[in-house]
Amino acid sequence: MTKKLIIILGGFCLLIILISLTGYYYFIRLPLPLTDGELRLKGLKAPVRVFRDEWGVPHIYAANRHDLFFAQGFVQAQDRLWQMETNRRVGAGRLSEVIGPEALETDKLLRTLGLMRAARREMTSYDASSRKILQAFSEGVNAFIESRGDRLPIEFRLAGVRPEPWQPEDSIAWAKVMALLGGKNWQEEIIRAMLIRKLGPEKAKTLLGLNKPGSPTIVPAGMDLAALWPLIDNSRYSSLPVLGGASNNWSVHGSRTTTGAPILANDMHLVVMVPSVWYEMHLIGGGFDVTGLSLAGVPLIIAGHNQDLAWGITFAYVDDQDIYLERLNPDKSGRYLYKGEWLKAERISEPIRVKGQDKPVIHEVLQTRHGPIISPQVPATRVFEYALALKWSSHDPGVIIPCLVHVNMARNWEEFKTAAQDWSGPSINLGYADREGKIGYVLAGRIPVRSQGHGRGPFEGWTGKNEWEGYLSVDKRPFLLDPPKGFLLTANNRIVGPDYPYYISEDYSAGFRAARINQVLSERKKVSKADCRALQGDLKSLFAFKFIAALNGIKVKSPEARDLMNRLHAWDCVLSPGSAGGAIYSVLFYRLMENTFRDELGPLADRFFGVGLTPLEPLSRFIEHSRIILLGLMTDRESSWFDNIETPEKETLPDILEKSLNETAVFLKQNLGPDPSTWRWGRLHKVSINHPFGRIKPLERLFNLGPYEGGGHFSTVWQSAVSPGMNFNLNGWTVSNRHIYDLNDWDRSLGAIVPGQSGMVGSPHYDDQVYLWLKVDHHPLYYSRSKVESKAVGILVLKP
């Protein structure tokens, strides 16, 4: 090789290195926010100090309320601007502007659902103080956008867009999206109707009647709510308007803890992604001193603690949605039948701009008295001869932001409970604990009162006999204070027993997580934070224990089937990543589902197994309902459901079990090797934490995290859902945060989100909490001013 050629090649390599370094600096390093130093911003009234700890959690100290929420918007945007941009585009149905025609159908669905229309209506119901908070937050976001110029996150450059000014309704619309994701009842109604059409009313009723998850209720049977109500002082908030995936939380009374003060633990189950849906913050100023979890794009704290009390959240699965069958006039005039008259539906024109197209697509939404007609955007519903309208409590104006203000500022149980009962959506279970020693529970959310007394739709919309008559008054909603057993818990389980006189729902989560939490807490004479940490990572499945017990006495023939049965019976029912039994159980149960139901349900089996009706919600709660139903069927081994209608023989459970075990053995040997002693559940159940741009090769190498071996399943406290089918990777919801609040000493509280605080590639906080999550570990949650200042690794001063 000549000297000249060596020089040329060396120069070329140097050029590549320089280009790479320049690109890294320009696209990755330059957009990272300033977290130490000073910035001057238009709109501030006084200086604001932002202390960031070693995990990137900002502690914002402001002199007044306006500056506090201005700074909250600014700081959220520093770490999460692209996520906020995505969130508001989802809420407004504006994804096509960035993604192109492939997002058009999703935008049509979102426009049909009308989340932004509902958000704008809701704005008009807010008091002046709440509107000022939203406005200040928006000003802070916009101050950050203006201050950055071209130094925007790399996603904006890849998408070819610039952020528009943030608007207050953008925040409310994202809260409406969370309400939609937390209320899946409309899907359950449609899937039940599909099953009835396929099987006939009697057979479908027999099958669906097996979905009876036995579990501890949140409010014990026999609790006299009316007697408790007079203890609550409503006078302070009498001027306020009165309105109506899965998680765990529990509160332990000080008499049952090692510190003598209450402990409150909360972990919420959502789809894990980059960045996290949660953003940890501490807000101090204007009467606030509250820390915990916020939503990117929404002011205030969603779950956390202030000086006096702590609260945690799980979805309550209140039935606040109904599907109505509508008879539309065949003349396409937009009229629909109601009580013998043809009424004119409202026509709403929604122009949707699509990337690469000059003219917007005009999407027309038809809305009856029951709500928007959704069936054109939900292809699976085309089997029905009627149009389907969605009635949903979140279409009615609520007071989400005013309610959060009062929850964040509550000083005792009475104030907290009264504030929480104004919550409008999504319906949530609020676990509570305070420094006075009380623990409690409030069902927050509007509960529709229906003329027919239940919400088991779809309903015939033309009769006028199945209407909503308002919402259940606050004095009739469930709550609980200081239960005798010394702790309370919620895990999306049934809220009240059969003695409660009002209909709330019937689509609760099965009670196996709740039963396991109850079991563990009951066994401890004194509960510590270490116990709570262990319980948040608990992988023991009571469902699996019950399933294996249902196999007792069944004899199988093949050596492979006998071997797997023996291994199952010897298994401890802990779905750890290294568990061979966990792998056998998980694959076997799905093969049993397929071999029991597919022959009779055909393609509808996918919906029955839990495949959702829209891309927005790829899983429905039938992912769990169908499993409970199969477990119920196993009590009758001769059930006709075990007979394969495609064969001349009559099969029973032992026959279907043998077939399923043999299929399980083949699958596991192909995927995990021939030696069962080396099988690991985690090798099948891997966790990838993906960024939206990670779907594009080779960008997945830049944005995505993992895969990592995971554990757990639907019924474990550390829940991890999988989609129906033979792909057992964690592709549903799982634990998105873990928080443990120590009411003896706030500075000893613990928290974690996954994967980290920052959504900025190149930030040290992009993924620094992943291994905390995998190890069920936490970082400290500093609260006192002295601790915050002593632990700060960056101090940003925002000046007018």
KELUM-870374 format. One record per residue: z, y, x of N, C-alpha, C in turn. Coordinates in steps of 0.05 Angstrom, whole numbers, plus 5000, padded with zeros to 4 digits. Each point is the difference from the previous one (the first is absolute). Layout:
<recs>
ZYXZYXZYX ...
</recs>
This chain:
<recs>
500049765017500050244983500050255018 498150184995499850235017502250204994 500550175020502150204998499450194977 497550064996499250194979500649884972 499449744997500549864975503049994994 501649955021502950004996501050274991 498950215011500850274992499350064971 497649914993499150044972501849854980 500549745007501749854982502850114999 501150095023502650125000500150254983 497950165003499950254984499849944970 498549794994499749924971502749914989 501549845016502649914991501950234997 499950195019501750234998499450174975 497450024994499250154976501149864975 499849744999501149854977503050054997 501449995023502950054999500650284990 498550195011500550284992499450044970 497849884990499450024972502249874983 501049775009502149864985502550165000 500850115023502450175001499750254983 497650125001499550244984500249934970 498849784992500149914972502849944992 501549875017502849934994501650264996 499650195019501550254997499250154975 497450024995499050174978500649884973 499749734998500349884973502849894995 501549935021502649874997502350185007 500050115025502250165009500150284988 497750144999499950274991501050034971 499449824981500950034973503049954996 501449895020502949944997501550264995 502050004982501350254993502150085021 500550264999502150115017502749944987 501849875015502649944989502350125016 499350155021502050135017498950275008 501450224993499150265007500250194976 498250194998500050204978497350034988 499950064974497650064986500550234981 498150184997500350224981498149944977 501150014975498549934976500250214979 497850074988500050184977501249864976 501750144986501249894976502949945002 501049965024502949955004501650264996 502449974990501750234997502150035022 500749775013502050005021499449775018 501150005025499549775018501049734989 498549795006500749734992500149835026 502149845003500249825023499649714991 498249875015499349724994500849835024 502149844997500949825021498849724994 498749895020498949734997501649815019 500749764988501549815016498149815014 501149805013498449825017498049834984 500349994973498249854983498150194985 500050255007498250194988500850104973 502549954992501050094974500750305002 498850174983500650295002502550074983 501650175011502450114986499450304998 499550104976499150274996502350174991 500650215015502250194993498750274993 500350084975498850254990502150184988 499550264999501950194989499850034970 497949904988499650044971498249774989 499949984974498649784988497050025004 498950244998497150035005499249905027 501450095021499449925027500449705005 502049884986500549725004497649834991 498950064977497849844989497350085013 499850265008497750085017500049825025 502349985013500149845025499649704994 501049914977499549714994497049954998 498550174986497149974998498750015027 500950195017498850045027500549755017 502549915000500749775018498749744990 499949954974498649774990497150015009 498750234998497250025007499649965030 502050075017499849965029499549705006 501449834985499849715006498249854981 499450104977498749844979497750144986 498750205012498050154985497849834989 499049815016497849834990501049834976 502449895002501049854978500350174975 501050255003500350184978497250064987 498050035017497350054990499049764984 500649765010499249764986501549974974 502650055001501649984975499050184978 499450255007499250184978497249934990 498349895018497449924990500249754982 501949835005500449784981501050114973 502050185001501150114976497950154983 498150135014498050164986497449844995 499849765010497549854997497750135016 500550065025498050145016499449855026 500149745000499549845024497050005007 498350024980497149985005499050235017 501450235000499250225016500249935030 501749825007500449925028498649735006 500449814982499149735005497149964992 499150124978497349974991499949834974 497649904993499649864975501749764996 500949875022501649754996502750064988 500950255000502550084987499750114972 497550014991499550134974501549874977 499949734999501349864977503050045000 501150015024502950055002500650284990 498450205008500450274991499750024969 498149854990499750014970502549894987 501149795011502549894988502250205002 500350135023502250205004499650244982 497550094996499550224982500649914971 499349754994500549914973503049994995 501649905019502949994997501250284998 498650205011500850284996502650085014 500449905024502550075014500250305006 497850125009500050285006500350174974 498749914979500250154975503050004991 501249765003502949984992501750175018 499350025026501650165019499950294993 497650104992499750284993501550064974 500049814981501550054976503050015007 500949825018502849995006500950265013 498450125016500750255014501050214980 498850004976500750214980502749954989 501249765003502649944989502350065019 499350085025502150045020501350274998 502550025007501450255002499050155024 500650265001499050185021501049915028 502549905001501149915026498449775011 499349814984498549765009497250085009 498850184985497350095007500050145027 502250155005500350145026500249805023 501449784996500249795020497349885006 498549944980497349895004498250205014 500250254992498450215013500750045029 502650005006500950035028499049775017 500349764989499049765014497150025006 498450084980497150035004499450215021 501550225000499550215020500649905028 502049825003500549895026497849825009 499049834982497749825008497750175009 499450214984497750175006500450165026 502550085006500550135025499449825024 500649754997499449815021496949975003 498649974978497149975001498850245014 500950244992498950255012500750025030 502449905007500850035028498549815019 498849794989498849795017497150075008 498650154984497250055006498449745001 498849945023498449755002501749775011 502550055006501749795012501149824978 498349884984500849834977500149715009 501549844985500149715006497249885001 499749805016497349885005498749904975 501549934979498849904975498250214987 500850265002498450214988497350015014 499949965026497550015014498349764994 501349774997498549754994498850024971 501550134982499150024972498150244996 500050185019498450244997500950194978 502650034997501150184979502150185013 500650224986502250175007501950014976 502650025005501950014978499850264984 500049974974500150244983502950094998 500550244991502750094995501549824981 502549935007501649834983500950164975 500049864977500850124975502449854989 501850144985502349874989499449754984 497850014984499449774984499249755016 499250055026499449775017502549825004 502350145003502549855003500749844975 499750124977500749864975498149774995 497450045007498149784995500749755017 500950045025500749775016502549864988 501850154989502349884986499049834976 497950104987498849854977498749745010 498850015024498949755012502249805004 502250095011502349815004501049894974 499950164979500849914973498149784991 497450045005498049804992500449745014 500550015027500449765015502749864993 501950154989502549884993500149904971 497950044985499949924972497549844995 500149745003497649834998499849864973 501650094980500249854975497349984986 498350215003497449994986498349765009 500349935026498549775009501149744988 502649984997501249764988499049974971 499850224986499149984972497249904998 498350105018497249914999499749715008 501449925021499849725009501249814979 502150084987501149834979497949974977 498650224994498049994979497749825008 499250015026497949825010500849714997 502649945006500949734998500049904971 500750184982500049934971497149944991 498150175009497249954992499149735011 500849935024499149765013501349754988 502650014995501549774993500749974971 499750224985501050014973502950094999 500850124978502750124998502349815006 499949754989502349825002500349905029 497849915012500249895027500750225020 498950244996500750225018502950074997 501050014975502850074996501849795013 499349754998501749795012500150045031 497650065011499950045029501650255009 499450224987501350255007503050004995 500849844981502849984993501749885023 498649885019501549885023500750225021 499050244996500650225019502750124992 502149855006502750094993501849995025 499550205017501650005025503050044995 501549805006502950024997501150165024 501650204995501150165022502450154990 501650095019502150194992498850254989 501150114979499150254990501450225015 498850245001501250225014502550104985 499750044974502350084983501049754987 502549915005501049754988499950004970 499649764989500049984971502750094989 499950124977502550094986501050275009 498550145019500950265009499750204977 502150144994500150204978499050265011 497450064998498950255011501050244984 500249964974500950234983502850095008 501749815008502750085007500150155027 498149935017499950145026498850284998 498350044981498550254999501850254999 502150004983501750254999501250085026 500149825020501150075026498250195016 497550034991498150155015499850294989 500350195017499950284993497150105002 498750064977497350095000499750314999 502250144998499950284995498650155022 500349915025498950145023497050024999 498749794989497149994999498950024972 501550124982499150014972497550164997 499450185019497650174998497549865009 500249765013497749865009498649864977 497449985001498549854979500849705002 500249874977500849725000497449844997 499449845020497649845000500749715009 498349844995500449745009499349965030 485847475244500749815010502649894999 502850035008502549845003501750135022 502649954998501950125019502849874996 501850075019502849924997501850245005 502250014985502250175009502649894990 502150065015502749924991502150205010 502050034984502350185006502549835000 501750035020502449845002502450205000 501949954982502450174997501749985025 501450225006501750005024502149785001 500949914977501949785000498849745010 497449995003498649755009498650045027 500550235014498750055025502050005023 499049975024501750005024501050285007 498650214990500850275007501950124979 500249884977501650114978498550214984 497550065007498350194986497549854991 498650104979497649864991497849985021 498449804997497549975016497749984980 497850145005497649974982497749925018 498649794992497749905015497550014982 497750075011497550024985497749925017 498349834990497449955013497949984978 497950165002497950014980497549865009 498849854982497849825007497350124990 498450075019497350104994498149885020 497550074998498049915020500650155026 500449865022500550145025497350085012 499950255011497550115010500650205021 497950105014500250215019498850254987 501450224997502950025006501749904976 502649995004501849914979499750184975 500549884977500150174976502450195001 502049935015502550165002500050175025 501450234997500450185023502950094999 501549945021502950065001500450295007 501850134986500550295005502950064993 501050225011502650114994499650304993 500850084977499550274990502750154997 500350235014502550154998499350294996 501150114978499650284994499650054970 500750254991499650064972501649834981 502449905009501649834984499549715003 498049925016499449725005501149915027 500949765001500649865025499649714995 497549914999499249744990498149875020 500349745005498449865019499149734988 497849915010499049744990497049995000 498849884980497249944999498550204982 497950115011498250174984497349864998 498350094981497349924998498250215012 498149915017498250195012498450154979 500550264999498650174980501850084977 502549915000501950064978502550125011 501050234990502550125010502449844991 502350075013502649884994500349725011 502249874994500649735010500049814976 498649785003499749804979502449824998 500949905023502449835002501550065025 502650024999501550065024502950084993 501050205014502850094994500350305006 502050124987500850275007502949995010 501450224998502850005011501849814985 499449964974501949874982499349724990 497449945000499249754987497349905012 499549744995497549885009498749864976 497449975001498649854979497649855012 499449774987497749845008498449934975 497549915005498149974978498749725000 499649894977498249774995498450064975 497649894998498550034975501449854978 500150124976501449884978498249844981 497450045003498049854983500550044971 500850244992500250074972497249994988 499849904976497449984986499350284989 498750165016499350274991497050044998 498649774996497150014997499249814977 498150074985498949824979497050025000 498749784995497149994996499449994970 498350184991499150014972497149924999 499449824981497249934994498950224981 497850125008498850214983497349924989 499650054974497449964988498450255002 498150015018498250235003497749984981 499250224989497750004983497549925015 498449814990497649915014497950225004 500250234986498050215003500350155026 502049925017500550135026500750294998 501250084977500750284996502750065012 501449795010502750055012502150004978 499449904976502149994980501349725000 502549994992501549755000501549984974 500549754991501349964974503050015003 501250154981502950014999500950044972 501549814989501050004972497750064980 497749875004497850024981498250245004 500650175020498450245005498749995028 497750125002498650025026500850265013 501749985020500950245014498350055025 499750255007498450075023501749985026 499149845018501449985026499450245017 501950075017499650225019498149915022 498050165006498249945023500750185023 500649885023500850155024497849955021 498850225009497949975021501350045027 499649805017501150005027497749995021 499350225012497949995021501249895026 498749805011500949875025497950055022 500850145020498250045023500049755018 497649935009499749755015498750075027 501249915022498950065026497149905002 498350185010497249925003498350064976 501150094978498550064976500350304994 497850124992500050294995501450084974 499649844979501150064974502449824994 502050114987502349844992499349804979 501449775000499849814978501950094977 498950034977501650094977501249754986 502549975002501449784988501450094974 499449864979501150084974502349824992 502350124994502349854991500450044971 500349784985500550014972503049954995 501350174985502849984996500850004970 501449794991500949994973502950104998 501149984976502850084997501949835016 499049765009501749825015499750045030 497950135009499650045029497149965007 499450015026497249975009499049724996 497449984994498749744999499449905028 501349795008499849905028498149775004 499149874978498549755003497450035016 498550224998497650025017500549985030 502450085008500749995028501549755009 500549824981501449755006498249774991 498249925017497949804992501249754987 502349915008501149754989500550024970 500350254990500750034971497549984982 497749965012497550004984499849754982 501949815004500149774982501050074972 501250244998501050084974497850164984 500049964974498050144984500850284993 502450085007500950274995500450165026 499950264997500750175023503150005004 500850045024502949995007501050285008 502050104987501250255007502849955012 500750165020502649985013501950224991 502249924988502150204994502249965022 500850225012501849985023501850245000 502649965005501950214999499450225020 498849935023499550205020497750194993 498649954979498050194990501450234986 502549964991501550224988501350165022 500250264997501350175021502949915004 500849985025502749935007501350225017 502149935013501450205017500849865027 498149885013500649855024501350185021 498850235006501050185021502750124992 500350124976502750104992502149785001 499449764992501949785001500849945029 498049995018500749955028501850215012 499550254992501750225010502949944993 500649934975502749964991501249745012 498349795003501049765014500750065028 498350155015500550075027502650165004 500750164979502250185002502549914986 499949764987502349904984502449965018 502450064989502449985016501949774991 499449884977501749794990498449834980 501349794990498749814982499050144975 501650184988499150134976497550165004 499950165021497750165006497549825006 500549805016497849825007498849864976 501749894983499149844977498550184981 501050244995498750184981497350095011 499950065026497550085012498049765000 500949765007498249775001498749934973 501550064979498949924974497850194990 499450215015497750164994497549905014 500349805017497849895015497949894981 497450065006497949924981498349775009 499649975026498349775008499550025030 499649775013500149734989502849924992 500249814982502749904992501349865023 502550085006501349895024502949934994 501049815015502949945001501250165022 502050164994501450165020502749885006 500349895025502749925009501450245011 502750014997501550245006502649935014 500950185018502749985012500850285009 502650064998500950275008502549995017 500650235012502350025019502649984985 500050034974502549964984500649714997 498149825006500549714998498549874978 498650154983498649884977497449875008 499249794986497349895002498949994971 497450034998498950004973497049944999 499049994976497249944995499050164977 497650115002498750144978497149904998 499249944975497149954995498750274995 498250085018498750264999497149974991 499350124979497249984990500050004970 497750074989499750024971499549724988 501549944979499749744987498750054973 497549924995498850064974501449854977 500250144978501049884975497549954983 499649754993497649924986500649914972 498150064982500549934971500249704996 498749845017500149714998502349885016 501550175015502449915013499549855027 497549985009499449875025497450115011 499349935025497650095012498149785008 500149784986498349775006497250034989 498550195012497350054992498149805012 497450044997498750234988500450024969 499950254990500450054972497450104987 499749954974497750104985500550304996 498350165013500450294999499350124973 498449874984499050124976501949984976 502249855003501849954977502150224997 500850135022502250194999502749874997 500149745004502649864997501549955026 498750075022501249935026500350245017 501250214989500150265014502650045015 500050185019502450095013501350214983 502649994998501550194984501750195017 499550015026501550165018501249835022 502150105013501449865022502949964993 501149785010502849944995501850225011 501950084984501850225008501849925023 500950195016501549945024502649854994 501250044977502549874994499749714994 497549904999499549724994498849855024 499650145022498949875023502149865017 499349795013502049855016501050155025 502549975006501150095025502549835005 501150035024502449845007501650155021 502649994997501850145019502349815008 500349975026502349845011500449734986 498049825003500349734988502449855012 501349834984502449875009499649825025 497649895004499649825023499850155026 499850274999500150155025497350065013 497949924988497350075010498049994977 497850135004497849984981497449985015 497949894988497549975014497750024981 497750075010497549994985497849895018 498349834989497849885015497749964981 499450214983497949994980500649794979 502549914998500749794982500650124972 500549824981500650094973502450195000 499750214984502050225001502449944982 499549914976502149954980499849724988 502149914988500049744987498950024971 500049774986498949994973501650164980 502450085007501650154981499250304999 498450095019499150285000498050044977 500450194983498450024975497350125002 499250105023497450155002498249865020 497450014993498049875017499550175025 500249885023499350145025497549885013 499949735003497849875012500349704998 497949865007500349715004498549915025 499050185015498549945024501650055026 502549925000501650045024499249805021 500950075024499649815022501949764996 499349775010501849774998502650065016 502149874992502650085010500949865025 498349885016500949855023501050185022 498750235005501050185020502850114991 500250074975502550104990502249795002 499349754993502049795002500949955029 498150025018500749965028501950235011 499350244993501750235008502849974987 500149924975502549964986501649785014 498649795007501449775014501250085026 498550155016501050085027502350204997 499750204983502250204998502549874987 499649814983502449874987501549845020 498649895020501449835020501650165020 499550265003501450165019502550134988 502349955012502450144991499850305006 499050065024499550285008497150025012 498550194990497250035008499850215021 498649955022499650195021497050095000 499550205016497250095004498449775013 501249855018498749785012499249794979 501749954980499349824979497650114984 500050264995497850124985497449975015 500250055027497649975016498949714999 501849815002499149724999498849934973 501250114979499049954973497350134996 499550235011497450134998497849835013 500749845019498149825014500249714991 501449954978500549724991497349874991 499549765009497649864995500449734985 502449974989500649754985498950034971 498549804991498750014974501449814980 501450124980501249844979497849884982 497750134999497849894985499049745013 499750005026499249765014502049774996 502550075001502149804995499749874973 499550174980499649904972497549834998 497950095014497449854999500349735012 501349985024500449745013501849824983 502050124987501749834982498449884978 497950154990498349894978498349775009 499849955026498449785011501749755004 502650024996501849775004499149764983 499949775013499449754986497149944998 498250195007497149944999499249855025 498649784995499149835022497050055005 499350045025497250045007499149775017 497349965002499049765012499050035029 498550215005498850025027502050065021 499649915024501950065022500350305005 497750154998500150295005501750134978 499749924975501550124978503049945004 500649755007502949925003501250165023 498550045022501150155022500650294992 498250134986500550274992502350024980 500349814982502250004981502749975015 500049835020502549965016500750265015 498050135010500550255015501050224981 498950014976500950194980502949964992 500749754995502749944992502050055022 499150005025501850055023500150305007 498350164987499750285007502350164988 500850225015502250164991499250234981 497550014992498950204982500150285011 500050025027499950265013497150045010 498750214990497250045007499850185025 501249915022499850145025497249965012 499150185018497449975012499649735013 502149885011499849755015500349754983 500250044973500649784982497549834994 500249745006497949814991500249954970 502549984990500449964972498950234983 500350255011498950234986497049984997 498649915021497149974999499249784979 501549775001499349794981500550094971 502350124995500650094973498050204989 499350205016498250214991497249904993 498949835018497449894995500149804976 502049835000500249814978500250144973 501650204998500450134974497350114990 498550135018497450114990498149774993 500049785014498249784993500849894973 502649994994500949914974499150194978 500050265006499050204980497149944994 498449975021497249954996499549754984 501349795008499549744987501249974972 501850174993501250004974498450174980 499050235009498950204981497050055002 498849955023497250085003498149864981 500649744994498149854983499950114972 502250114990500050114973499450294998 500850155021499650294999497450095012 498949845018497550085013500450265016 498150194999500250255015502550174992 500949964975502450154991502549925016 499949775013502349925017500650215021 498050135011500550215020501850224989 499450094975501750204987502849894995 500149764991502649874994501749975026 498649955022501549985026500850275011 498950224989500950265009498050195010 497449935000498050195009499950234980 500250255011500150234983497350074987 500150204982497650074985498450235012 501250145020498650225013500550005030 498350135015500550025029502550165006 500850184982502550155005502449825001 500049794984502249814998499049725003 499549905024498849745004501749774991 502650044996501749794990501450094974 500349824981501650064976502649845002 501850044981502549865001499749714992 497649924991499649724995500149845026 499850135023500449865025502649865001 502050114985502649874998500449854974 499050124978500249874974498949725001 497649965012498749745000501749795015 501450095021501749825015502449914984 501150184985502349934983499149804978 497650054990498949834979499649715011 498849985024499749735011502749865005 501950155010502749885004501149904973 499650164979500949914974498649754990 497449985005498449764992501049755014 501150035024500849765015502449854988 501350134980502249854987498949794981 497450014994498749794984497749895016 500549785013498049895019497649884985 500249964974497849904984498450224986 500650255006498750234987497049975002 498650084978497149984999498750185021 501550205009498850185020499549865027 501449785005499649865025497649814998 499049964976497649834996497550165007 498449895018497550125008497949944978 499250204985498249954977497249925010 499550025026497349935010499849715009 502249854997500049715007500749844975 499149754999500749834977502949914999 501349995023502849915001501850234990 502549924993502050194992502050035024 499850235013501850055023502750114991 502049955016502750114995500850155026 502450114999500950165024499949835025 500949755001499949845025497149985010 498149974982497249985009499150265013 500550234987499250265010501550065025 502549925002501550055024498849855024 499449754996498849845021497450125011 498350084981497550135007500550265016 501950164991500650255013501349965027 501749805003501149945026497949925020 498249834992497849925018498350235008 499450184981498450245007501650185019 502650024996501750165017500049895029 500249745002499949875027497450065014 497849984986497450055012499850295009 500950194983499850285006501750075025 502549905000501850075022499149885026 499049764999499049885025497650155011 498350094982497650155009500850275011 502050124989500750285008502350025020 501849805000502350025018500249775020 498249814998500049785019501049744988 499649775013500649744989503049934999 501650145016502949935002501750184982 501049904978501650174982502550135012 501049885022502350125013499450275013 497450065004499250255012499150214980 500049934975499150184979502050244997 498950234996501650244997498950164976 501850084982499150174977498850265010 501250115021499050265010497149995011 499149775008497249985009498050024976 500949934977498450044976500550274987 502450095003501050244985500250245020 497850095009500050225020499950274986 501150195013500250274989498350195017 498150134987498550215013500650264986 500550215015500750264989497550175005 498550054979497450125003499850294991 498350145013499250274993497449994984 499650194981497549994985497550005018 500050145022497750005018499849745016 502249844999500049745014498149794988 498850074977498149824989497250025014 499750205016497550065013500149915029 498349825008499949915028498650215017 500950065024502249885014502650174997 500150164979502350184997502649854995 499849754991502549854995501749975026 498750015023501449985025501750255006 499050234989501450255004502350044980 499549924975501850084978501949774991 499149755000501649794988502149895018 502149884988502249885015500349714993 500649835019500449724995497449845006 499949754991501949884981502549895014 502149984984502649895008500649764982 501549815011500949784983502150104980 499749924975501950094980501449774986 502150064985501449804985500250094971 501549854984500550074973497849934981 500550054974498149954979500850164976 499049934976500550164976503050014993 501449795004502749974989502250055020 499350085025502050055020500850304999 502550065009500950275000498150175017 499449915025497850125014497449894987 499150144981497749904984497450065015 498149824998497450045012497949854983 498450164986498149884981497449935013 498749794989497349935009498249994976 497550065004498149994978499449704993 499149954975499349734993497849895018 500149755006498049885017501249875025 498349915017500949855023500250175025 500050264997500750185022502950094996 501749915017502950044997501150235016 498250165012500950245014501450194980 501850165011501450204983498050224993 498949984976498050194991500850134974 502649984993501050144976502250185008 502150024983502250185006502249865017 501550165014502249905015502050235005 501949965016502150215006498750235015 500150244988498950245013502150175013 502549964993502250155013502549844998 501950065017502749894997502050225006 501850054981502150205004502749904992 502050065015502849924994501750255004 501250104978501550245001503049945001 501350115021502849965005501550244988 501349974978501450234987502750065013 500849845020502350075015499450205022 497549985011499250185021496950024999 499050224989497150024997498549965026 501150095023498749975025499649715009 501449824987499749725006498149854981 498650154984498049884982497649925017 498449824988497849885014497450014984 497750025013497550004986497749915016 497849944987497549935014497750004980 497750095009497549974985498049865018 497949914988497949865016497350134994 498550065021500449945029501450235015 500250244989501250225015499750264985 501050225011500050254987497250145000 498549965021497550155003497649844991 498150154989497449884994497950075020 500950125023498250095021499749805022 497649895003499549825022500650155026 501549875018500750135025502950105000 501250024976502850084998501749775007 502350045014501849785006501349894975 499950164978501249914974498049884981 497649945010497949874984500949714992 501349865019500649724995502749925012 501850205006502449935014502149864983 499649974974501949874983499049724991 497749925010499049734992501949785008 501050025025501749785010502850024988 500950234992502450024984499649844974 497750044987499449874975499949695003 498749915021499749725005502749865006 501850155013502649895007502250074979 499350124979501950104979502150175014 499050195015501850195014499650274988 501650195009500050274988500450215023 499450254993500750215018502250174987 501650155016502150164988498850224982 501550074979499350224983502150235004 499350185018501950215007500150204977 502550104995500350184977501650265007 502249975014501650245007498550185019 500550254999498550195017500549945029 502549945007500649945028498549765010 499849794984498649765008497050055001 498950154981497150065000499350165025 501650205007499450165024500349845026 502049835001500549855025497949795004 498749904979498049795002497250104999 499650264998497350114998498449965026 497549924997498249985023497950224999 499950144978498250234997501150204981 499750255006500950214981497750204996 499050014976497850184993501250234983 499550245009501050244985497550124986 500150014974497950134984501050284993 498450205008500850284996498050144982 501050204984498150164984497950145016 
</recs>
